[in-house]
Amino acid sequence: MGLILAFCAAWLIFFRDEYRFPRALLLIPAGVLIIFALNVIRIALLVLIGNAGHPAIAIFGFHSQAGWISFNAVACGLVFVSRRNRWLVGAALDSTVSPAAAPAVNPTAVYLVPFLAVLAAGMISRASSGPFETWYALRLVAGGATLVAYWPRLRGLDWRFSWRGAAVGVVVFGMWLGASDLILPRQAMPPGLAALPTAARALWIASRLASAVILVPLVEELAYRGYLLRRLVAADFQSVPFARIGWVPVLVSALAFGLVHGPLWLPGIAAGVMFARLLIRTGRMGEAVAAHGVANALIGASVLLWHQWQLW
């Protein structure tokens, strides 16, 4: 309820020129009441899942992930409904954005929806799993489907790459491996994965490796370097040449990239800086994706060949 309260307040402050006040303030108590009701349902389902003989899923998966799923659903729902409600939205919004002038496809969605689809699938797969994320392949399916849907709009980017991308990927891998040796304790194969039948275990590893080497580099580079790096320069981010981007957007986008990597946030920031500088120097999205993919492929090889499962 605290999160949804903060979200509603921040949303109304940032978009205060689009809403009719004071009636728009009703969004705040509406959001709090809806999230409270969903939390009641969440706790009831938590008890039912545990009582049905799945305490590990209830405690380690559903308990936290259902809360995040509820928060995201309510936040997105409030935004979607309120911006289409003439009683809440001012006439200024109608006059500035006409249906004829609106783009057929939101350019921001093209860069962010694949990344958000992977995050959403991750929440669902973790909510339905115990300590080990059994349904990891959902991320691959969701991210792959959105990339296929948006690929006609992404085809115009320069996807070429050279030895420079691979070289940066090797450097990032060395830095990542060195930092993990200092920070993360060495771990064997997760018991949940080892307990799977041979075919299911092979399928899980294949989906995890495909996600790391192909999917994650594509969706993260589109989100952090293709969108955020240029959005920090101008609202019309697609018109910003990569060569014009200075150090401030590089550092801010790298900070955002590093913080999502948990205890390895510092090498994550350094990797974000290196990927961004490579993209700025070459102007090719393919170089950053190749560097990211090579680093992740080498990490995957370390996991599978030298049993460094803490890297996954």
C-alpha positions as CSV (number, residue, x, y, z in Angstrom):
1,M,0.0,0.0,0.0
2,G,2.9,2.3,0.7
3,L,4.4,1.6,-2.8
4,I,1.1,2.2,-4.6
5,L,0.6,5.4,-2.5
6,A,4.0,6.7,-3.6
7,F,3.4,5.7,-7.2
8,C,0.0,7.4,-7.4
9,A,1.4,10.6,-5.9
10,A,4.5,10.6,-8.2
11,W,2.3,9.9,-11.2
12,L,-0.1,12.8,-10.5
13,I,2.8,15.2,-9.8
14,F,4.6,14.4,-13.1
15,F,1.4,14.5,-15.2
16,R,-0.4,17.2,-13.3
17,D,-1.1,19.1,-16.5
18,E,-3.1,16.3,-18.0
19,Y,-5.5,15.6,-15.1
20,R,-8.5,17.4,-13.7
21,F,-8.0,18.3,-10.0
22,P,-9.2,17.7,-7.3
23,R,-11.1,14.8,-8.8
24,A,-7.9,13.2,-10.0
25,L,-6.9,12.8,-6.3
26,L,-9.5,10.0,-6.1
27,L,-6.9,7.8,-7.8
28,I,-4.9,7.7,-4.6
29,P,-7.5,6.1,-2.3
30,A,-8.7,3.9,-5.2
31,G,-5.2,2.5,-5.7
32,V,-4.7,1.9,-1.9
33,L,-8.1,0.1,-1.6
34,I,-7.5,-2.1,-4.6
35,I,-4.0,-3.1,-3.5
36,F,-5.4,-3.9,0.0
37,A,-8.0,-6.2,-1.5
38,L,-5.5,-7.9,-3.7
39,N,-3.2,-8.4,-0.7
40,V,-6.1,-10.1,1.1
41,I,-6.5,-12.5,-1.9
42,R,-2.7,-13.0,-2.0
43,I,-2.5,-14.1,1.6
44,A,-5.5,-16.4,1.2
45,L,-3.9,-18.0,-1.8
46,L,-0.6,-18.3,0.0
47,V,-2.3,-20.4,2.7
48,L,-4.2,-22.5,0.2
49,I,-1.0,-23.3,-1.8
50,G,0.8,-24.4,1.4
51,N,-2.2,-26.4,2.5
52,A,-2.4,-28.1,-0.9
53,G,1.1,-29.6,-0.3
54,H,3.4,-27.0,-1.9
55,P,4.9,-25.1,1.0
56,A,8.1,-24.4,-0.8
57,I,6.3,-22.7,-3.7
58,A,4.2,-20.7,-1.2
59,I,7.1,-19.5,0.9
60,F,9.9,-19.0,-1.6
61,G,8.0,-18.2,-4.8
62,F,4.4,-17.0,-4.5
63,H,4.8,-15.0,-1.2
64,S,6.9,-12.2,-2.6
65,Q,6.2,-12.4,-6.4
66,A,2.5,-12.2,-6.0
67,G,2.9,-8.9,-4.2
68,W,5.0,-7.5,-7.0
69,I,2.6,-8.8,-9.6
70,S,-0.3,-7.1,-7.8
71,F,1.5,-3.8,-7.5
72,N,2.4,-3.7,-11.2
73,A,-1.1,-4.7,-12.2
74,V,-2.7,-2.0,-10.1
75,A,-0.2,0.7,-11.1
76,C,-0.5,-0.1,-14.9
77,G,-4.3,-0.5,-14.6
78,L,-4.7,2.9,-12.9
79,V,-2.7,4.6,-15.5
80,F,-4.4,2.8,-18.4
81,V,-7.9,3.5,-17.1
82,S,-7.4,7.0,-15.9
83,R,-5.8,8.3,-19.1
84,R,-8.8,7.1,-21.0
85,N,-11.4,8.6,-18.7
86,R,-12.6,12.0,-19.9
87,W,-13.9,12.8,-16.3
88,L,-10.3,12.6,-15.0
89,V,-8.2,13.7,-18.0
90,G,-8.2,17.4,-19.0
91,A,-9.2,18.7,-22.4
92,A,-5.6,19.8,-23.0
93,L,-4.5,16.2,-23.5
94,D,-7.2,15.7,-26.2
95,S,-6.2,18.9,-28.0
96,T,-2.5,18.1,-28.1
97,V,-2.7,14.5,-29.2
98,S,-5.2,13.7,-31.9
99,P,-5.8,10.2,-33.1
100,A,-4.5,11.2,-36.6
101,A,-1.2,12.6,-35.2
102,A,-0.6,9.7,-32.8
103,P,2.1,7.2,-34.0
104,A,0.9,3.8,-35.1
105,V,3.4,2.1,-32.8
106,N,4.8,3.8,-29.6
107,P,8.6,4.0,-30.2
108,T,9.3,3.6,-26.5
109,A,7.3,0.4,-26.5
110,V,9.5,-1.0,-29.3
111,Y,12.6,-0.7,-27.1
112,L,11.1,-1.5,-23.7
113,V,8.3,-4.0,-24.1
114,P,10.6,-7.0,-24.8
115,F,12.6,-6.2,-21.6
116,L,9.4,-5.8,-19.6
117,A,8.0,-9.0,-21.0
118,V,11.0,-10.9,-19.7
119,L,10.6,-9.3,-16.3
120,A,6.9,-10.1,-16.2
121,A,7.5,-13.7,-17.2
122,G,10.2,-13.9,-14.6
123,M,7.8,-12.8,-11.9
124,I,5.3,-15.4,-13.0
125,S,7.8,-18.2,-13.2
126,R,9.3,-17.4,-9.8
127,A,5.8,-17.2,-8.3
128,S,5.0,-20.7,-9.5
129,S,8.4,-22.2,-8.3
130,G,10.1,-23.0,-5.1
131,P,13.7,-22.0,-4.2
132,F,14.7,-23.1,-7.7
133,E,13.0,-21.4,-10.7
134,T,11.7,-24.4,-12.5
135,W,9.8,-22.5,-15.2
136,Y,12.7,-20.3,-16.4
137,A,11.8,-21.0,-20.0
138,L,8.8,-18.7,-19.7
139,R,11.2,-15.8,-20.0
140,L,12.6,-17.1,-23.2
141,V,9.1,-17.6,-24.7
142,A,7.8,-14.1,-23.6
143,G,10.9,-12.2,-24.7
144,G,11.2,-14.1,-28.0
145,A,7.6,-13.5,-28.9
146,T,7.8,-9.7,-28.3
147,L,11.0,-9.4,-30.2
148,V,9.4,-11.2,-33.2
149,A,6.4,-8.9,-32.9
150,Y,8.6,-5.7,-32.9
151,W,11.4,-6.9,-35.2
152,P,10.0,-5.0,-38.3
153,R,10.5,-1.8,-36.3
154,L,13.9,-2.8,-35.0
155,R,15.3,-3.9,-38.4
156,G,16.5,-0.3,-39.1
157,L,19.1,-0.4,-36.4
158,D,22.7,-1.2,-37.3
159,W,23.1,-4.8,-36.2
160,R,26.5,-5.4,-37.7
161,F,29.4,-6.3,-35.3
162,S,33.1,-7.0,-35.5
163,W,36.0,-8.3,-33.4
164,R,35.7,-5.2,-31.2
165,G,32.4,-6.4,-29.7
166,A,33.9,-9.9,-29.0
167,A,37.0,-8.3,-27.4
168,V,34.9,-6.1,-25.1
169,G,32.9,-9.2,-24.1
170,V,36.0,-11.1,-23.2
171,V,37.2,-8.2,-21.0
172,V,33.8,-7.9,-19.3
173,F,33.8,-11.7,-18.6
174,G,37.2,-11.5,-17.0
175,M,36.1,-8.6,-14.8
176,W,32.9,-10.4,-13.9
177,L,34.6,-13.6,-13.0
178,G,37.2,-11.8,-10.9
179,A,34.5,-9.9,-9.0
180,S,32.4,-13.0,-8.4
181,D,35.4,-14.8,-6.9
182,L,35.7,-12.1,-4.3
183,I,31.9,-11.6,-3.6
184,L,30.0,-14.8,-4.3
185,P,30.6,-18.1,-2.5
186,R,31.1,-21.0,-4.9
187,Q,28.0,-23.1,-5.4
188,A,27.2,-26.5,-6.9
189,M,24.3,-27.3,-9.2
190,P,21.0,-26.2,-7.5
191,P,19.3,-29.2,-5.8
192,G,16.1,-28.4,-7.6
193,L,17.8,-28.7,-11.0
194,A,19.8,-31.8,-10.1
195,A,16.5,-33.5,-9.0
196,L,14.9,-33.0,-12.4
197,P,14.8,-35.9,-14.9
198,T,17.7,-35.9,-17.4
199,A,15.6,-34.5,-20.3
200,A,14.0,-31.8,-18.2
201,R,17.3,-30.8,-16.8
202,A,18.9,-30.6,-20.3
203,L,15.9,-28.5,-21.5
204,W,16.2,-26.1,-18.6
205,I,19.9,-25.6,-19.2
206,A,19.4,-25.1,-22.9
207,S,16.7,-22.4,-22.3
208,R,18.9,-20.7,-19.6
209,L,21.8,-20.7,-22.0
210,A,19.8,-19.4,-25.0
211,S,18.3,-16.7,-22.8
212,A,21.7,-15.6,-21.5
213,V,23.5,-15.6,-24.9
214,I,20.8,-14.4,-27.3
215,L,17.7,-13.0,-25.5
216,V,19.1,-11.1,-22.6
217,P,21.8,-9.2,-24.7
218,L,19.1,-8.1,-27.2
219,V,16.4,-7.0,-24.7
220,E,18.8,-5.3,-22.2
221,E,20.8,-3.5,-24.9
222,L,17.6,-2.2,-26.5
223,A,16.3,-1.0,-23.1
224,Y,19.5,0.4,-21.5
225,R,21.5,1.5,-24.5
226,G,19.0,1.8,-27.3
227,Y,16.4,3.7,-25.2
228,L,17.6,5.0,-21.8
229,L,21.0,6.1,-23.0
230,R,19.4,8.4,-25.7
231,R,16.3,9.2,-23.7
232,L,18.5,10.9,-21.1
233,V,19.6,13.3,-23.9
234,A,16.2,14.1,-25.5
235,A,12.6,13.1,-25.4
236,D,12.7,12.3,-29.1
237,F,15.4,9.7,-28.3
238,Q,15.3,8.1,-31.8
239,S,16.6,11.3,-33.3
240,V,19.7,11.3,-31.1
241,P,22.9,10.0,-32.8
242,F,24.9,7.8,-30.6
243,A,28.0,9.8,-31.3
244,R,26.5,12.9,-29.6
245,I,26.0,11.2,-26.2
246,G,28.2,12.5,-23.4
247,W,29.4,10.9,-20.2
248,V,26.5,11.8,-18.0
249,P,23.9,9.6,-19.8
250,V,26.6,6.9,-20.1
251,L,27.1,6.9,-16.3
252,V,23.4,7.2,-15.4
253,S,22.4,4.3,-17.7
254,A,25.3,2.2,-16.5
255,L,24.3,2.8,-12.9
256,A,20.7,1.7,-13.7
257,F,22.1,-1.4,-15.5
258,G,24.5,-2.2,-12.6
259,L,21.9,-1.9,-9.8
260,V,19.8,-4.7,-11.3
261,H,22.7,-7.2,-11.0
262,G,22.5,-7.5,-7.2
263,P,25.7,-8.1,-5.4
264,L,27.7,-7.8,-8.6
265,W,26.4,-4.2,-9.1
266,L,29.9,-2.7,-9.4
267,P,31.1,-4.9,-12.3
268,G,27.6,-4.4,-13.7
269,I,28.2,-0.6,-13.8
270,A,31.6,-1.1,-15.4
271,A,30.1,-3.4,-18.0
272,G,27.3,-0.9,-18.7
273,V,30.0,1.9,-19.3
274,M,31.9,-0.4,-21.6
275,F,28.9,-1.5,-23.7
276,A,27.7,2.2,-24.0
277,R,31.2,3.5,-25.0
278,L,31.4,0.7,-27.6
279,L,28.1,1.7,-29.0
280,I,28.9,5.4,-29.1
281,R,32.3,4.7,-30.8
282,T,30.9,2.4,-33.5
283,G,27.3,3.6,-33.8
284,R,26.3,-0.1,-34.1
285,M,23.8,-1.7,-31.8
286,G,25.1,-5.1,-33.0
287,E,28.5,-4.4,-31.4
288,A,27.0,-3.8,-27.9
289,V,24.8,-6.9,-28.3
290,A,27.8,-9.0,-29.4
291,A,29.9,-7.9,-26.5
292,H,27.0,-8.6,-24.1
293,G,26.4,-12.0,-25.7
294,V,30.1,-13.1,-25.7
295,A,30.4,-12.1,-22.0
296,N,27.3,-14.1,-21.1
297,A,28.4,-17.1,-23.3
298,L,31.7,-17.3,-21.4
299,I,29.9,-17.0,-18.1
300,G,27.6,-19.9,-19.2
301,A,30.7,-21.9,-20.2
302,S,32.2,-21.3,-16.7
303,V,28.9,-22.6,-15.2
304,L,28.6,-25.7,-17.3
305,L,32.3,-26.7,-17.6
306,W,33.8,-25.6,-14.3
307,H,30.6,-25.9,-12.2
308,Q,30.5,-22.2,-11.1
309,W,26.8,-22.2,-10.6
310,Q,26.9,-19.1,-8.5
311,L,27.2,-17.1,-11.7
312,W,23.7,-18.1,-12.7
